[in-house]
Amino acid sequence: MQKSLLQNINSPEELRLLKQKDLEQLAQELREFIINIVATKEGHLGASLGVVELTIALHYVFNTPADQLIWDVGHQAYGHKILTGRQKNFHTNRQHGGLSGFPNREESEYDTFGVGHSSTSISAALGMAIASHLKGENKQHIAVIGDASIASGMAFEGLNHAGVTDANLLVILNDNAIGIDPSVGALKQYLTNVKKGTQKQDNIFEALNFDYSGPIDGHDIHTVISELERLKTVKGPKLLHVITTKGKGLKQAETNQVKYHAPGKFDAKTGNLPVKSKTVQPPKYQDVFGYTIVELAKQNKNIVGITPAMPTGSSLKYMMTEIPNRAFDVGIAEQHAVTMAAGMATQGLIPFCNIYSTFLQRAYDQIIHDVALQKLPVIFCLDRSGLVGEDGATHHGVFDLSYLRCIPNLIIFAPRNEMELRNIMYTAQLGLKQPIAIRYPRGRGITIEWKQPFSKIEIGKGVALKKGKKLAVLSIGTISKNITKAIKNLDVSHYDMRFVKPLDENLLHAIFKTHHTIVTVEDHAIKGGFGSAILEFASENSYKNTIKNLGIPDAFIEHGSVNELLEAVGLDVESLIKVFSDFL
């Protein structure tokens, strides 16, 4: 039986002591290690399996951490983490108090730049390379970026600038034709033609002044090492085009690359996913959106759907299947998605622009300059709002109310359940004169029979869910579920305000006049969020009531299950009972 190589490697220094002929065995062991851990602990699988040989080669050839290695997005960095001293702790990956699922500067000196969102690696690596040049240091700077991420605007901005510098920068294009969903766009077609040898035009990267080499087989570790050794001696900006297979080494992950991006638990030996339970469960909010937009689009020919590279995650895939000419995956291009939606709205179309809350942050100017300023009725559907769980600080959608609330002309709504999401989508497409943002969480709702007939929602109207005395709880969105449980045996009022903008001022006046204490609850940052809006209302109207704001504290919240995180920030049922009881 072969002696294990991986268990004795706790740093790249130890990796570099191996003979090159042993690296294929190490690659096999590293793949098995990743598969075995992710099978039981869950996480991102396919991306890391695809870059095993590349990861080993990079740490074998370059003097990390002195040479700086930046992984774009970071889904693919599990092998990197395991080889850089985190093998023994890797079973804690993405768990509360454990390793981050993404490279994190606080976790290791080998994680030279924190990531989680795409297309930042080239800019960061260029910044590091210029800094090294200014300081007179002789270092290598390597950005590893996928074919989906390199099509993003920010990556092009980095390439465009790097091409007119003499920075010691190596961009490795990890080309596997897929991000989370299959890559889209003209650049994808270009790269496909390069792979086939049918590309007739000049090389796009050489046109940007990059020394281009490849494409090479990213699973042939000896070829990769040879090419990296050569590129170490080449000055200036260079790009190595590497062809890999996402999910390499696990048959199901290679065959079903979308599902095995982050498959949940599976059988490590067979690769099979567990048989789904026949129990009928409430739907995921993303599916409520996905099925509802199809239903509405069949009735209203002006409806179009847009997503920046998340058709599966947002469930716009249902519309892309049923009405493909009116549903658009624009690639990792949030800014473009928003302004394209604005352009469509000028022509009388009704665009539903579906973007994760955390990714809409990337298109902030477009919301203000291209949509709200012109009062264009774009319908923003913000999936994954609130705490999202194991993806952690880079992915929590806890800033949207704050960054949207200050924008004029914008309506902001948060449904407390599935029917409210359906009805606000129905209401929005009837014809608004301004844009609206609808925020809803990751995960399942609470209602089995959610496909109710549509009804119109009056803009800016909240609802009373329970009447009590002295204490009124005001909430926004699905956190209302925890409040309902917490106040079951308490004599307090509960109002779902529904709209953060415009606020239901008539309802608020009535609440402030009949209750001594007001508690606001939101799964959002306390600073500038829903509670802040209520404080502003109280100040403007000279109310002297006691007001307490509950929400996400002024800190970046790390990873863990949603329930663990709600408990950590005091938004679980038990914590809420204590707060409400103390006021009573």
N, C-alpha and C positions, 0 to 999 in steps of 0.2 A: 504494500500500500504506500502511495506517495506521501511524503511528509508535507504537512500543511505549511504553506509559505505565508499566507495572509495573517495567521494568528501571531506571527513574530514580527509583524511590521506595524510599528506605532508612529512612524514618521517617514517623510520622503527620504531622509538621510539613510534610513534602513532599507528603503526600497531600492536606492541607488547602489547598494552593495550586492544586489542580485545580478546573476549573469543574464544577459539579454535573452538567451534561449529559454530561461525559466519564466519569462513574463507571460507566455501564453497560458501556462498553468495558473499563474496568479490571476489572470483575467477570468478564468473559469471559476476559481474560488470566490473572487469578488462578486461575480454575478450570482452565484449560489447564496452568498451571504446576504446580498440585497434582497433576493427573492424570499428567503426564509424569514427575514425580519418583517418585510412589508406584508407578507402573507398573513401574519398574525397581528401586527400593529397598525396596518394601513399606512397610506401615504402615496407619493408620486412614484410610479414604478417604471413605465416605459422609457421615459426620458433618460433616467440614470442607466438603465440596461444598455441603451444605445451608444453611450459614450465611455464604456468601460475601458476599451483599449486606448482611446484618446486620453482619458484621465491618467492612466498609468504612464503613458508615453510623456505627457506634459510634465509630470512630477519626476520622471526618470531623466529627462533631458535638461530641464530648467532647474535652477538653484532656488526653488521656492523655500521660504517666503521672501527671500531677498529679491528674486525675480517675482514680479507681481502678476497673479493670475486672477482674472475676473470672469465669473460665469454670468451670462445674461439670464435674467429671470431667476435661475437657480433651481428649477425643478430637477435639473440633471446633475446636481452636485453631491448626490449621496455617496458615490464612489470616492469623490474628493474628500468628503468628511471622514470616511472610514480610513483612508490612507494618511490622514493628517492628525492622528492621535485621538480620534473619537470612536474607534471601533468598539471599545468596551461599553460605551454609553449609547451606542447607536440604537439600542432597543427603546430608548426614551424619546426618539425622534418624534416631534410634533405633539408630544404629550405635555400636560401642565407641569411646568418646572423642569422639563427635559430639554433636549437639543431642539433648536429651531429647524423647521423644514426647509429653510433657505439659508444661504451664506449670511453670516451675521458678524460684524466687526467685533462685537463684544464677546463672541464665543471663541474665536481663534485668530491668531496672527496670520494664518493661512487664508482666512476670509478677508481679502483686502478691501472689499467694497460690499456693503449690504445691499441685497436685491430682493425682488419679489414681483415687481412690475417689469415689463419687457423693455428692451431696446436702449438701456442705459449704459451698457458695457463699453461701447466704443468711445463715448464721450468721457466716461470715467477713466478709462485706460489712457486716452490721449492726454487728459489732465495730469495723470501720474507721470506719463512719459515726458511731458514738457517740464514738469517740476524736477524730474531727475536730471534733465539736460541743464536746467538753470543751476542746479546744485553741483554739477560736475560729476554725477554718479554714472557708473556704467551698469545699468540694469536692463533687463528685458521686461516688456509689458505685453501681456497676452490677453485678448478679449475673445471669449468663446461665445458665439452668437448663432442662433438657429435661422433657418431660411424664412420662417414666419416673422421673427423679430427683426431681421435685417430689412424687411420691407416697410417697417415703420418709419415715419417722418424723422424721428429723433436720430435713428441710426444713420439715415442719409445725411443729416446735418453733421454728424460726427465724421462720417467718411469724407464729406465735402471739405471740411476743415483740415482733417488729417492729411489729405492729399497735397496740400500746399505747405506742409511742415516737413522738417527732417526728423520728426520724432521717431524714436525707436519703438515702433508699435507693430505688433503682429495681430491681425484679426483672423481668427479661425472660423470659417463659415461651416457650421455643422448642418449639412444639408440632408434632411430625411423626409422632406416634402410634407411635414406636418408640424403644427404647433400643438394645441390641445385638440383642435379639429384640423382637417386637411388645409394646407396653405392655399391661398387664393391670390389671383392677380397676375399682372403681366410679368412681374419679376419671377414668379414661380415658373411660368412657362419658359422664360429665358433660361433659368437654371436647369429645367428639364431638358431643354435643347442642348445645353452645354454637356450634360451627362451623356446624351445620345450622340454627341458629336455632330449635330445638325445645325448648330447656331452659326448663322452666316455673317452676322454683324460683328463689329469690333467688340472686344471684351469690355464690358461696362466698368469693371474695376480698374483695368489698365487705363481707361479713359479718365478715371479719377486720380491718376498718378500713383496707383498702388502696384507694387511688384506682385503679380498674380501667379500662383502655382496651383496645379491640380487640374481636374478633380482626381483625388486619390481615394482608395478604399480605406475607410476609417476603421475597419475591423482587421486589417493587416497591420499588426502592431509594429513589425519590422520596417515596413514602408513608411509608416507614420513617424517612427523614431528617426529614420534616415532623413526624411524631409525636414523635420524640426531641427535636427543638428545642422543641416545646411542653412536653414533660415536664420539660425542664431548668428551667422556671420554676415548676413545681408543687412545693410544699413537702410534706414528710412521706413516709411509705411509699407507693409506687405500683407497680402491676404492669401491664406491657404484654404482651398476648397476641399472639404472632406465629405465623402458620401457615407452615411451610416443608416442603419435600420432601427427605428424606434422599437423598443421592446426586444431587442436582439437577445437570443438565448432562451426565450420562453415562447413556445409556439403560439399560444393564444394571444400573447401580448404583441407578437409580430403581425398576426392575422387581424386582430381587432384593436387597432392602435388607439382609437378614441376611447373605448371602454377601459382599456388597461393603462391609460394615462394616470388615473388614480382609481384603481378598481375596488377599493375597500378590501375586506378580508377575502382570501381565496386559498385553495389547496396548493401548498408549495410544491408538492410532488407532481400533481397532474396539471396544475395551473388553472383548474376549473373554478368557477365562481359557485358559491352556494346556491342551491335551488331557492328561488324566491318564495316567501311565505304566501299562502293563498288568502291570508287574512286581509280583508278590505281595510285600507287605511285612508286617512285624509290625504289629499293631493299635496305635492310640493307646490309652493307659490309660483315657481318658475313655470310649472305645467299649467297652472290656472291661467297665467299670462299666455302661454303658448297655444292652448286650446281656444281661449277666448278671442285672441286676435284673429285666428282662422275663422271662427264663427262670425265675428264682426266684418271681416274682410269679404266674406261671401255675400254679405248684405250691402256693403258699401264699397263700391269699386275704386274709390279714391284712397283707401287705406293702403299704406305701404309699411313694411317692417325693415328695420336696419339694425345690424349688430356688428360691432368691431371684433370679429374673430371668435365669438362665443355662441355659435348657433346651438350647440348641445347644452352648454351651461345655462343659457337663457331660455332654452326651449323654443327659440324662433325656428328651429329645424322643422317643426310641424308645418309652419307656413311655407318654408322653403321646399318642402315635399309636395304640399297640396297646391300652392299658388306660386310656383318658382319665379315667375316674371315680376312679382311684386314684393319679394323678400330678398334682402341684400346682405351678404357677408362682405364687409369692405376690408377685411384684414385688420391687423393690429394698428388701428388708425382712428383713435377716438376723436381727435380734432376734426379730421375729415368727415367722420360719421355725423357729427353735430352740424357742421356747416353744409354738408350735402342735404341733411334733413331740412335745414333752413331754406336752401334753394328749392327743394321740392314743395315746401309750404308756400313759397311765393307763387307757385303755379297751381294752387288749389288742391294739391294732394294733402293727405292727412298722415304725416309720418309718425310712427311709433318708433322712437329711438331707444333701443333696449341696451343699457350699459350697466355693468356692475357699479355700485356706488363708489367703490374705491378707484375705479378706472375713469369715472366721469371727472374726477379731480384733474385729469390730464387735459381736459378740454374746457377749462374754466373761462378763458377769454372768449372762446367761441360761443359759450352760453350767453355771456354778457353782450358781446359786440355783434354777433351774427344772428342771435335769436331774440333775446329779451329787448334789446334796444329797438328792434324793428317790430316788436309785438307779433312775432311769427308763431302761429299755433302749433309748435312742435310738442309732441307728447313724449316726455322722458319717462321711461320705466326703469327705475333704479333697483335692480336685483341685488341681493346680498347686502342689504342695509343692516345696520346694527352690528352686533358681534357675530362673526362668522365661524369661530371655532379654531380648528387646528392650523389653519394657514397663518394666523397670528397678525402681528401689528401692521404688516404691509397690506393686509386684505380686509381688516375690519372696516365696515362702512359707517363710521361713527362721526363723520364730519359734514355730511351732506346738508343737514338742516342749517348748520351755521354758514356754510359757504354759499348756500342758495338763498337764505332768508334775506340777505342784504341786497338782493338784485331786484330792482323795480320790474313791474309788469309780469312777475312770475307767480303762478299759483303753486302751492306745495300741499300735498295730501298724503296721508299715511293710512292705509286700510287696516282695520283691526282683525279682519278675517277674509276668507276667500270671496264671499259674496260682495263685500265692499270693493275688493279689487276689480271684480267683474263689472260692477256698476259704475265705478269711476272711469274705467276704460270705455264703457258704453257712453257715458255722459260726455267724455272728452271728444269722442268722434262725432257727436251730434253737431259740433261746430262751436268752438271757443274762439274768442277774439284775441287770445294771448296764450303763451306757453304754459304748460303744467308739468310739474315733476311729481311722480308717484313712487314712493319708496316702500319696498317690502323685503322681508328677510329671506335668508337661505333656509331651506328645510321645509318640513311639512306644516300644513295648516291644522285646523281643528274640526273641520266639518266634512262628514262623508257625503252628504247630499248638497254639494256646493253648486251644482249646475241649475240654479234657480232662474226664473224669467228675469230679464233685465228690468231695472227701474232707475229713473234719473235721480242723481244726487244734486241737491241744491248747493251751489258753490258757496263756501264760507259758513256752512252750518254744522255745529256740533250736536251731539245727542246725549241725553241723560240716560245712563244705564242703571243707576240705583240712586234713590233719594234717602238721605239721612239728615243728621243734625250736626251743627258746629264745624265738622271737618269735611272738606271736599277734596277728593283726589281727581286731578286732571291728567289725562294720559293721551298719548298719541301713538297710533299703530298697534302692533301685535303684543306689546308688553302688557296691554290691557288684560290679557289672559291671566297673567300672574296676579294682577291687582284683584280681579274678580275672585280668585281663590283666596287671596289674603284677607279680603273684607267680608267673606261669607258670613261670619258671626259678629261683625262689627257694625255699629250704627253710624255709617259714614256715607256720604254721597260719592258717586263716581260718574265722571263725565268723559266721554270720548270726544275730544275736540276735533278730530279728523283733519282739519285744515290748520297748518301752522301759518299759512298766509293765503288769503286773508283770515285773520282770527274772527271768530264769532263774538263780536263785541257785545251784542245784546245779551247773549247767554252769559258772558263773563260778568257783566254788570249785575245780573241776577244772582250769580254765584257769590260774588264779593259782598253783596248786600245781605245775604242770608247765611253766610258761613264765617266763623271766626278765623279759621285756619285753612290755608290752601296748600296742598302738596302736589307738585308736578312730578310726573314720572316719564322718563323717555329712555330708550336704548340707544343713546346718542350722547356725544360730549356735552357736559353741562354748560361749558363756555359757549355762549352764543346760540344755543339751541332753543328748543321749545320752551323750557323753563325761563330762559332769558326773555323770550317774547312776552311771557306772562308778567314778569317783573317790570318790563317796559310799560305794559298796559297799566299796571297798578300805579306806577310812578306818574304816568301821564294823567291819570284820573284821580291822583291824590288819595288812593286807598291805603289804609294803615294796617290791613290784615297781616297776620303772621303768614309768611310764605316760605316754604321749604322746597328746594329743588333736588330731585334725585335723578341720577344718570351716570354717565361714564366720567370718572374723575379726569383732571387735567394731566394725563399721562398716557403714554402709548401702552396699550394692553397687549401682553404677550399671548402665546398660544395655549390652547387647552380646549376641552369640550365646551360647548356653549353654556351648559348648565354649571360647569366649574367656574367659568368666567363670570356668569351672572351672580353666582354666590360671592365671588371675589370682589365684585363692585357693589354688592348689596342690593341687587335687583331680583334675587330669588324670592320665592313666596315667604319663607321664614323671616328673612330680613325685612321685607315689607310689612309683615304682621307686626314686627317689633316697633318699627318707626310709627306706624299708624296708632298702635296701642299706646305708645309713649305720649302722643299728642292728646289722646283721649283721657 
